[in-house]
Amino acid sequence: MLSLHSNNIIYVPKPFNVISRAYYCCWEWHIIRNGQIGDIVNYSKEYIYAVVTVGVDYDANLDQVYQVIHETGQKLKELDNYVLEPTTAQGVEAFGDSAVMIRTVTKVKPGHHFRVELEFRKLLKEAFDYAGIEIPFSQHVIMFKPNNIITPNDFVNLSKV
């Protein structure tokens, strides 16, 4: 009997069964025919990465942002025994509509990545607030073309339609 267990998947095939069942988070059962099972790879035997992507304002100094992430990662390692290595900022992942997205990774013991991600976001929010680094919210710029000027009378006319 083979049994692989992490916080997300439990897989226990029984001898001579026609099917196997895999339990996945959120109470979902996945039924797999044993004949369809090929190689099983466990990517989280010794460690797994807690990945957090955080958005910062386009006006933010990225060197300061990386420094705050580094210091917060050191603090997280001191506070949490499941963190194997301090958090590192891998770099700019994307340019969003309102934010520069920074990808961070923290090496943790298997099965603890989700909780560490939540804790790191909390610590990082507090550190950004203290350092004056803004986490932006969605902003939109609306531009009107000069030949399509809307007057108050247009709103009155629209209400009669």
Secondary structure by P-SEA (a helix, b strand, c coil): ccccccccbbbbbcccccbbbbbcccbbbbbbbccccccccccccccccbbbbbbbcccccaaaaaaaaaaaaaaaaaaccccccccccccccccccccbbbbbbbbbccccaaaaaaaaaaaaaaaaaaaccccccbbbbbbbcccccccaaaaaaaaac
